[in-house]
Amino acid sequence: MDILLIAPSARRRDLLRERLLGAGLVPAAEAAVPSDAEDVTASVGLADAVPEGREWMQALMPLQGLAVVGAPAQSVDRLRDLALTGWAALPVDVSPTQLRKALEMVDAGFAVAPSDWLRPAPAASVVPRVDVDDDLQDAPLTDRETDVLDLLAEGLSNQRIAERLGISPHTVKFHIASIYDKLDARTRTQAVRHALDRGLLQI
């Protein structure tokens, strides 16, 4: 697992490095923003704040996942929206052992957060089934999105999907983000479940 430390100042990167070394891990590279390390093939980013803005979203695309230490509970929704394969929202008092395990889980494509930070969406925000189906008729999945969805259902990582389809991991992430939008999903599991419910996928 190659880890990219991401923080805007050298002091903040020093603090993240100390945490990482305490967990028995060594960073592959460090950067103020992910795009500063374009030639680094890191799979997971470790930051001390949840990124915001379109430039950050694009800069994160090469990464498989992102873990944020010291993130507030409300950051969970923002991390979900990044459409990364894996992510973690970790409290400031996370232990070295917990940090290491969380990074391993993120690298494997899982979402990690304290259980009391995870709450279901309010009932009022749930889109009625009929409306979702109507929207889907207006914006059907493209052939390539269907290919990506099929491989998501097989549990493949973004890298493996890219290899199977002969496209870049960056392109895979854009397709996944589009699939999430069209299927009203926030996770890979939700996307597959919603596709099954609507007859778009057969396993």
CORMO-V152507 format. One record per helix or strand of 2 or more residues. SS is the DSSP state (H for helix, E for strand). FROM is the first residue (numbers start at 0). LEN is the number of residues. If there is no record, write none. Layout:
BEGIN
{{SS,FROM,LEN} {SS,FROM,LEN}}
END
This chain:
BEGIN
{{E,2,4} {H,9,13} {E,28,3} {H,33,4} {E,43,4} {H,53,7} {E,64,5} {H,74,6} {E,85,5} {H,95,12} {E,110,3} {H,114,3} {H,122,3} {H,128,10} {H,142,11} {H,157,8} {H,168,15} {H,187,10}}
END
